[in-house]
């Protein structure tokens, strides 16, 4: 299994704008498979964008199907995605593999329609809502050099240090290193 290195904030490369994909071919599909493995290797990962691993092309993967009771389209490979329409705005908490120590409240459209090519180069259109719509907007932001930190409602009141599950287990003495 190939797990690619994920750039983390404050790496300046995360601000780079990605270029459109010109050809969908076997080499691109191989990269998409590696990108997906990287996403699935991260606990709770529901999306990833190519620039997070150093490939500055407009490619994202979103799959929120593991989250119970959330409307979704399953695994979506979005090459050259474009949001065609959006409606409603709602504040919600977001995290990111590129910002592992924090989460934050961000305003996003409640519903979006997005068009993209799939991994075979076929055009697709998705009508998404709720958590899935939020995940798509979050990942497309990466293509434009934006992190959720750039969209916080308020840096003073809407940025939160992430609780580390592994650290909590160690404090309770459940496996791992013994607390000192």
C-alpha positions in Angstrom: 0.0 0.0 0.0 1.3 3.4 -1.0 0.7 6.2 1.6 1.8 9.6 0.3 3.2 12.3 2.6 0.6 14.9 3.5 1.8 18.5 3.6 0.8 20.2 6.9 0.3 23.8 7.9 2.2 26.1 7.7 3.8 24.6 4.6 3.7 27.3 1.9 3.0 24.8 -0.8 -0.6 24.4 0.6 -1.2 28.0 -0.8 -0.3 27.0 -4.3 -3.2 27.1 -6.9 -3.6 23.9 -8.8 -3.9 23.5 -12.6 -6.6 21.7 -14.5 -5.9 18.1 -15.5 -5.3 17.9 -19.3 -5.5 14.1 -19.8 -7.2 11.3 -17.8 -5.0 8.3 -18.4 -3.5 5.3 -16.6 -0.8 7.3 -14.9 -3.5 9.6 -13.5 -5.6 6.7 -12.4 -2.5 5.2 -10.6 -2.0 8.5 -8.8 -5.8 8.6 -7.9 -5.5 5.1 -6.3 -2.5 6.2 -4.2 -4.3 9.4 -3.2 -7.3 7.3 -2.1 -5.1 4.9 -0.1 -3.6 7.9 1.6 -7.1 9.3 2.5 -8.3 5.9 3.8 -5.1 5.5 5.9 -6.1 8.6 7.9 -8.6 7.9 10.7 -11.9 9.7 9.9 -10.6 10.9 6.5 -13.6 11.7 4.2 -11.8 13.7 1.6 -8.4 14.6 0.1 -7.1 16.9 -2.6 -4.1 16.3 -4.8 -2.2 19.4 -3.6 -2.1 18.1 -0.1 0.4 15.5 -1.3 2.3 17.8 -3.6 0.5 17.2 -7.0 -0.8 20.6 -8.1 -3.6 19.4 -10.3 -7.4 19.8 -9.8 -8.2 16.4 -8.3 -10.2 15.6 -5.2 -11.7 12.5 -3.6 -14.7 12.7 -1.3 -16.4 9.7 0.4 -18.6 10.3 3.4 -20.4 7.0 3.2 -18.8 5.6 6.4 -20.6 8.3 8.4 -23.9 6.9 9.6 -27.2 8.5 8.5 -25.6 11.0 6.1 -27.0 11.4 2.6 -24.2 10.7 0.1 -23.1 9.6 -3.3 -20.5 7.2 -2.0 -16.9 7.4 -3.4 -16.6 10.4 -5.7 -13.5 11.1 -7.8 -13.7 14.7 -9.0 -11.2 15.7 -11.7 -11.4 19.4 -12.6 -14.4 20.0 -10.3 -16.5 23.1 -10.6 -19.3 24.2 -8.3 -22.1 25.1 -10.6 -24.6 26.4 -7.9 -25.0 26.6 -4.2 -27.7 27.6 -1.8 -28.2 28.2 1.9 -25.4 28.9 4.3 -24.7 27.1 7.5 -21.9 27.1 10.0 -20.2 23.8 10.8 -17.0 22.4 12.3 -14.2 21.2 10.0 -11.0 19.5 10.4 -8.2 18.7 7.9 -5.4 16.2 7.5 -3.2 19.2 6.6 -4.1 21.0 9.9 -4.0 18.0 12.3 -4.0 19.9 15.5 -7.1 22.1 15.1 -10.7 22.2 14.0 -12.7 25.3 13.3 -16.2 26.7 12.5 -16.6 27.6 8.8 -19.6 29.0 6.9 -20.4 26.8 3.8 -23.2 26.4 1.4 -25.8 23.9 2.6 -26.4 22.4 -0.9 -24.1 22.4 -4.0 -24.2 21.1 -7.5 -20.8 20.2 -8.7 -19.6 19.0 -12.1 -16.4 17.1 -12.7 -14.8 14.3 -14.7 -14.6 10.9 -13.1 -11.4 8.7 -13.1 -12.4 7.4 -16.6 -12.7 11.0 -17.9 -16.5 10.8 -18.1 -18.4 14.0 -17.1 -20.5 13.7 -13.9 -22.8 16.0 -12.0 -23.7 15.7 -8.4 -26.3 17.4 -6.3 -25.0 17.3 -2.7 -26.2 18.5 0.7 -25.2 18.8 4.3 -21.9 17.1 5.3 -21.1 15.8 1.8 -21.6 19.3 0.3 -19.3 20.7 3.1 -16.6 18.1 2.3 -16.7 18.9 -1.4 -16.3 22.6 -0.8 -13.5 22.0 1.7 -11.5 19.9 -0.8 -12.1 22.3 -3.7 -10.7 25.0 -1.5 -7.4 23.1 -1.4 -7.2 23.4 -5.2 -7.4 27.1 -4.9 -4.7 27.3 -2.2 -7.1 27.8 0.7 -7.4 26.0 4.1 -10.4 26.0 6.4 -8.2 28.4 8.5 -8.7 31.0 5.8 -12.5 30.7 6.1 -12.9 30.6 9.9 -15.9 32.6 11.1 -13.7 34.1 13.8 -10.1 33.3 14.5 -10.7 34.3 18.2 -13.7 32.2 18.9 -14.0 29.5 16.2 -10.7 27.8 16.2 -10.3 24.8 18.5 -7.4 22.6 19.5 -8.2 19.0 18.4 -8.5 16.5 21.1 -6.0 13.6 20.5 -7.6 10.2 20.9 -4.2 8.5 21.4 -3.2 10.9 24.1 -6.5 10.3 26.0 -5.9 6.6 25.9 -2.4 7.0 27.3 -3.7 9.3 30.1 -6.2 6.6 31.1 -3.5 3.9 30.9 -5.1 2.0 28.0 -2.1 0.7 26.0 0.7 2.6 24.5 3.4 4.2 26.7 2.9 4.3 30.4 2.3 7.8 31.7 5.1 9.3 33.8 
